Amino acid sequence: MAVLAIICTPLYSFSQAIPSEWLETLEYRFAGPFRGGRATAATGVPGQPFVFYAGYTGGGVWKTDDAGNSWTNISDSGIECGSIGSIAVSHRAPETILVGTGSDSPRGNVSPGVGMYKTIDGGENWKKVGMEKCGQIGDIVYDPHDPNVVYAAALGNIFGPNKERGVYKSTDGGDSWEQVFFLNDTTGAVDLAIHPENSAIIYAGMWRAERKPWTLIDGGETGGLYRSVDAGKNWERITNGLPEGLIGKIGVDISPVNPKRIWVIQQTAAEEAGGVYRSDDGGASFKRINRDHKLRQRGWYYSRIFADPQNENTVYVTNTGFYKSIDGGKTFDTRFGVPHGDCHAVWINPDNPDIFINTNDGGATITLNGGRTWTTQNNQPTAEFYRLTVDNQFPYRLYAGQQDNTTISIPSRVSGGLDAKQHWYEVGGGESADVAVHPTDPDIVYATTYSGIITRINRKTDEYRDVGAYPHYTEGTEQRKLKYRWQWNFPIRVSRHDPTVIYHTSNYVHRSTDEGQNWQLISPDLTNKLDKYHGIPGGPIQHDATGVEVYSTIFSFEEDPHDARTLWVGSDDGRIQLTRNGGKDWQDITPKNMPAEGTVNAICPSAHQAGKAYAVVYRYRDNDFKPYIFKTENYGKNWEKITNGIPDGHFVRAIDEDEEMTGLLFAGTEFGIYYSMDDGANWQTLQRNLPYTPITDLEVHRGDLVISTQGRGFWIMDDISLLRELKRESKSASVQLFPLADTYRTNLGWSEGGYSPYRANIRFYLEEVDSSEKVELSILDARGEEIQSWWTGAEEKEEQLEVEAGINQVEWDQSYPRPELVPDLMMMDMRYPGEGPQAAPGKYTVRLRVGEKEFTQDFNILKDPRWEVSDRDLLANFKLAFDVAALLTESQRRLQNLRAIREQIGQTNKNLTSRDEFPQLREAGKKLSDRALELEDMIYQRQIETSQDEINYPRKFTNHLIRLYRVVISQNDQPSAGELERWTDLQREYQPFDEAYQKLIREELPAYQAAIEEEDIPYILLPKK
């Protein structure tokens, strides 16, 4: 059996840049987990109570039409950005949806938006409709009376001043936008509310916010609540009762029940001024009615308020929890036990306020009963990961810390089970973790989190301990008072040369030789020591000392693959340093053309050449979105910038080189993947089917490209051997069969979450296709005997090969041809004969014939490294499966022949009866037909018509043979004595049928055919096989 994928491309010389069409057989697969990530936008559809939309901060837009039981992505079809700030559905045409990109909850890893998008077909197609420079678009509201009029809140570029901030208006349903309110280049709009009856009245919450690597600037003098009473032409600041002076983030909403009631949640520098405010006179005056800190803690991250659509005294606020007031805002309780905290957006069904959606740092959740129960968030593949680690076991596992969740380890492939989730587990550390796994004992795992915490776990013994160098909270602490400056996700490594040695970094390099019991400093402070940034982060409204903004730290660290004493270090404030004597001496090797204070996010020492390394640097948090990759070939004495082909705006976070092919590089950017065939001189996109999402890390491992993302979990491109071969070739050829990567015989197979079994990927190139020329592809065993073949023009579907000019791909699933079955048989184990015997480990050959030309490539099927079974035993298993399959095919062909005999005799006798002729021939035909039926009854139970009829009627030979086949092919070991005994018994049971069938075919049928031929009546034809 094979799966075929065909692509075509024009003639190409290998020395040129590779056309994207050449890569169409390369695909990524989602590797998990289905565990929701941060979402800050949400909406629903009035009149469609089970339809909701959620916008994630790196995962795009998702839709549910079954109230959260399942989710489908609708943004991959055209929105080239994973960070979503707002979603709005037209109340007149629910298939028309507007999406503003760029989340307005600007935590330390916030991603920039790229503008506004619109669809008129429910997300099948999207077009960008402007606002490209508006940064974070946090809210969109339709005019309740005119769907052509829409307003959008643009917070602006979160990383620096820009004039595209403020309130925007569209009068053509979102196809074009005009800025109708602008305060200044640092204060933007963060929330909007429109009067439900008089849509000329609009309120806008204005906020100054700016992100830097070391801080968040939160608040300014010009922020606050503004109002327009003429549909956005003019605006005035509302101050009667509302705070003045330094104003932070603000949320606003209007009660649909009583539009004179306006709700505001306001962050201020003055303790006595912040909280929930209410106006009962249409905004003429406001009064603070609640100062509860649980509603305004870390206000820049939350500060959203939502009026109930049917009760003017009911109001909701999102913060670390989801809070509800039923007494006009005087008190808020925590009656909502949402599945995850850090809540952001809410949409309440106007027809039934018991139905609403809540989005939070764990995804989206829906209630249909006023919050008593909520839908799971473990059905959304939108996890945000900071870094990636892979281990050396088989199958290899992927590790990372998930934002506002735990660390997680998941397998690259699974062997079935209840579902994929049962294969996940936590590995210590915390949400921001970097993870290091012992190279030969994957049960030993080290993981980090903020405040310098390092955990060591032994999964085999369930031992867990904190092995951090110096327990000291970074949260809430002035940075210059910290003994060690540990970043939010500081790196940790287990030495590849000596796994008893462990490294981690603060502003120093720490080394342990006893599993973390003791740590030694092996470096001075290797950063720029920028003390001016070492106060308490945040302000002027609220401080935010979580560890995210700890600055002047060592952010990247790698041990050289060639020399354990050579260590490479990069800081988040713009330095690269190197030691070649295990830390005794350090050299500053910072590239001269590296931008000041850039974050060295990753360093990749080459495994192919000592002294060679690649470094990726980003400065997007300093309002510089350019890509920066540097290469050295002499231990940092000289560096070359290598970013040609990566667009501006696609700042780079990750890089790795192919483990086999020198000069084949991969880079992960804010918007996708790029690759280089010439050691970084030129880059091309390798986006393929990967969604637009920030790439946080990547690694080439065992021939796969493994990726972590900030919003779409883990992805894997299996088998990048095609890229290696395209790099290796130096000339074009009219026909080419590419080398194959070895594959494995394992129990790893299909499962939830994108897991797939191992296959042999066969790729070949045809410059042109001549329809008169046969193209044949075959799999041969070690003796050169044919296992499977496919060719152009084949009549049987399973033998057909369709080819076109370009690269063609066939995936062989390592199976021999499946047994043949009569199509209408009904048995419990019917699906198992749909699988052919699995090839035993060994050498195999692919043969391609094009006309008279022949090409071959050898490859190996390797045994699962975990198995203790011998190759000899697997061969014995294959031989038994092959023999049982052969007998099953033979018996089924004979059953088909018996039915053909009966059918044709029946037709002949019907014709003879209608003419009232040849009564003796009719009797002879009936007798032969009855005999054929007797033979069928010897091997098949005809009374079975549905799946469980086998429980009622006695099973016969075919049932028992299929049962044995199922047993044999479902295991990977030598046949048991019982299986061999059963095989002997079934062959003996088959013998009487075989003898009777041979007699019928050789004696009884020819005698009948001779008799009817004498009368010039057409004789019986058996099927070809």
Secondary structure, DSSP 8 states (H G I E B T S, - for coil): -EEEEE-------TTS---GGGGTT--EEEEE------EEEEEEETTEEEEEEEEETTTEEEEESSTTS--EE-STTT---S-EEEEEE-SS-TT-EEEEES-SS--TT------EEEESSTTSS-EE-S-TT-BEEEEEEE-SS-TT-EEEEEEE-TTS--S--EEEEESSTTSS-EEEE--BTTEEEEEEEE-SS-TT-EEEEEEEEEEETTEEEE-BTT-EEEEESSTTS--EE--SSS--SSEEEEEEEE-SS-TT-EEEEEEESSTTT-EEEEESSTTS--EEEE--GGGTTTGGG--EEEE-SS-TT-EEEESSSEEEESSTTS--B-----SSSSEEEEEE-SS-TT-EEEEETTEEEEESSTTSS---STT----BBS--EE-SSSS-EEEEEBTTS-EEEEESSB--SS-GGGG-B--SS-TT--EEE-SS-TTEEEEEETTTEEEEEETTTTEEEE--SS----TTS-GGG-SS---TT--EEE-SS-TT-EEEESSSEEEESSTTSS-EE-S---S---GGG-S-SB-BS-B--SSTT--S-EEEEEE-SS-TT-EEEEETTS-EEEESSTTSS-EE---TTS-TT-EEEEEEE-SSSTT-EEEEEEEGGGTEEEEEEEEESSTTSS-EE--TTS-TT--EEEEEE-SSSTT-EEEEESS-EEEESSTTSS-EE--TT--S--EEEEEEETTEEEEEEBSS-EEEE---HHHHHHHH--S--SEEE-----EEE-S-B-BTTTB----EEEEEEES---TTS-EEEEEE-TTS-EEEEEETT-SSGGGB----SEEEEEEE-SB-------TT---TTTTGGGS--B--SEEEEEEEEETTEEEEEEEEEEE-TT----HHHHHHHHHHHHHHHHHHHHHHHHHHHHHHHHHHHHHHHHHHHHHT--HHHHHHHHHHHHHHHHHHHHH--TT--SGGGGGTS---HHHHHHHHHHHHHT--S---HHHHHHHHHHHHHHHHHHHHHHHIIIIIHHHHHHHHHHTT---------
